[in-house]
Amino acid sequence: MPENKKRKQMHERRVKEPRYNTTRWRRMRAIYLAHNPICFNCERAATVMDHVTPVRLGGDFWLGPFQALCDSCHNSKSGREAHQPHTYDRRG
């Protein structure tokens, strides 16, 4: 995928969910990854604090549960979830 298209998609994702850009989320993520530095799936270095149940499928944004994933495992998980129906249960 061309770099410009990838950047545009990442920007659109951030615009759709502004809570990812809050100080609160960034602090939570930093603390979580400091305590969970290894990817839950493949044992590489974790870079993402992932919602086990996606928010768009009914997971709680602030309370989780969460798991530490590397970029590759997170992208695979997100790709699989993209084909699941939306519930839009926004609680928080």
C-alpha positions as CSV (number, residue, x, y, z in Angstrom):
1,M,0.0,0.0,0.0
2,P,1.4,3.4,-0.9
3,E,2.6,5.4,2.1
4,N,0.2,8.4,1.5
5,K,-2.8,6.1,1.3
6,K,-1.8,4.4,4.6
7,R,-1.3,7.8,6.3
8,K,-4.8,8.9,5.1
9,Q,-6.4,5.8,6.4
10,M,-4.7,6.2,9.8
11,H,-5.8,9.8,10.0
12,E,-9.4,8.9,9.1
13,R,-9.4,6.2,11.9
14,R,-8.1,8.8,14.4
15,V,-10.8,11.3,13.3
16,K,-13.5,8.6,13.8
17,E,-12.4,7.9,17.3
18,P,-10.9,11.0,19.0
19,R,-10.5,9.4,22.4
20,Y,-7.3,7.7,21.1
21,N,-5.7,11.2,21.0
22,T,-6.5,12.1,24.6
23,T,-3.9,12.4,27.3
24,R,-5.9,9.9,29.4
25,W,-5.7,7.2,26.6
26,R,-2.0,7.9,26.0
27,R,-1.2,7.5,29.7
28,M,-3.2,4.3,30.0
29,R,-1.5,2.9,26.9
30,A,2.0,3.8,28.1
31,I,1.4,2.2,31.6
32,Y,-0.3,-0.9,30.1
33,L,2.5,-1.5,27.6
34,A,5.2,-0.9,30.3
35,H,3.6,-3.7,32.4
36,N,2.8,-5.9,29.3
37,P,5.7,-5.4,26.9
38,I,5.3,-8.7,25.0
39,C,2.7,-9.5,22.3
40,F,0.0,-11.8,23.6
41,N,0.0,-13.8,20.4
42,C,3.5,-14.1,19.1
43,E,5.8,-12.9,21.9
44,R,7.4,-10.1,19.9
45,A,7.6,-6.6,21.4
46,A,4.1,-5.2,21.9
47,T,3.3,-1.8,20.4
48,V,-0.6,-1.7,20.7
49,M,-3.0,-1.8,23.6
50,D,-5.8,-3.6,21.9
51,H,-9.4,-3.9,23.1
52,V,-10.1,-7.6,23.3
53,T,-13.7,-6.9,22.4
54,P,-13.8,-4.0,19.9
55,V,-15.7,-0.9,21.0
56,R,-17.7,-1.0,17.8
57,L,-18.8,-4.6,18.8
58,G,-19.8,-3.7,22.3
59,G,-16.5,-3.4,24.2
60,D,-16.0,-0.7,26.8
61,F,-13.5,1.9,25.5
62,W,-12.0,2.8,28.9
63,L,-12.4,-0.4,30.9
64,G,-11.3,-3.0,28.4
65,P,-10.4,-5.7,28.7
66,F,-7.2,-5.1,26.9
67,Q,-4.3,-7.1,25.5
68,A,-0.8,-6.2,24.3
69,L,-0.2,-6.9,20.6
70,C,2.5,-6.2,18.1
71,D,1.5,-4.2,15.0
72,S,1.3,-7.4,12.8
73,C,-1.0,-9.3,15.2
74,H,-3.1,-6.2,15.7
75,N,-3.5,-5.7,12.0
76,S,-4.5,-9.4,11.5
77,K,-7.0,-9.2,14.4
78,S,-8.5,-5.9,13.1
79,G,-8.8,-7.4,9.6
80,R,-10.8,-10.3,10.9
81,E,-13.0,-8.1,13.0
82,A,-13.8,-5.8,10.1
83,H,-16.1,-8.6,8.7
84,Q,-18.2,-8.8,11.8
85,P,-21.5,-6.9,12.1
86,H,-21.5,-3.7,14.0
87,T,-23.4,-3.2,17.2
88,Y,-22.5,0.5,17.9
89,D,-22.9,0.1,21.6
90,R,-21.1,3.3,22.7
91,R,-20.8,3.4,26.5
92,G,-18.0,5.8,27.5
